[in-house]
Amino acid sequence: MTMTYGTGDALQQLAGELWRANLSALGIDLVLQPMAWEAQWELAKANPETAQDVFVMYWWPTYVTPYDFLFSLFNSEEEPFFNLGYYSNPEFDAILDEANILSNSDRAASEAKFRQANRIVVEDAAAVFMLDMPNVHFTRSDIEGYVDNPAYGHVVFANELRRN
């Protein structure tokens, strides 16, 4: 198996080395291949038969909703954009669509459907969730208004900052 990760990304490299060691204990060889983002993206998108087996990427939503996360990464598509594992499950797609429709009128029912869709993704092992980036920030003591938003790691909304 081949895993590509971003050249110079020490966190992805470490995660790959740990994964390789664990897979080796099972008799599975994992080749780690650092690549520039553009090169690994093109390799992943070009042909599923020749693409890397594992493509490591960071992803964050356009809008912070369960729908954006689940649809972008796991919705069935003829030509996938972010669904580079080519995951396809009509039951998941239907539940996700229903959850999205309900999100406009019945939040509790929508949340239950999103949880159900998420469980399907996990049970189907549609992806390996192998890395959470540390999200540590330091601010000066005279700065107010900074609020961390974990959905947009390492993004500072400067218009909300002020000096006390």
Secondary structure, 3 states (H helix, E strand, C coil): CEEEEECCCHHHHHHHHHHHHHHHHCCCCCEEEEECHHHHHHHHHHCCCCCCCEECCCCCCCCCCHHHHHHHHHCCCCCCCCCCCCCCCHHHHHHHHHHHHHCCCCHHHHHHHHHHHHHHHHHCCCCCCCCCCCCCCCCCCCEECCCCCHHHCCCCCHHHCEEC
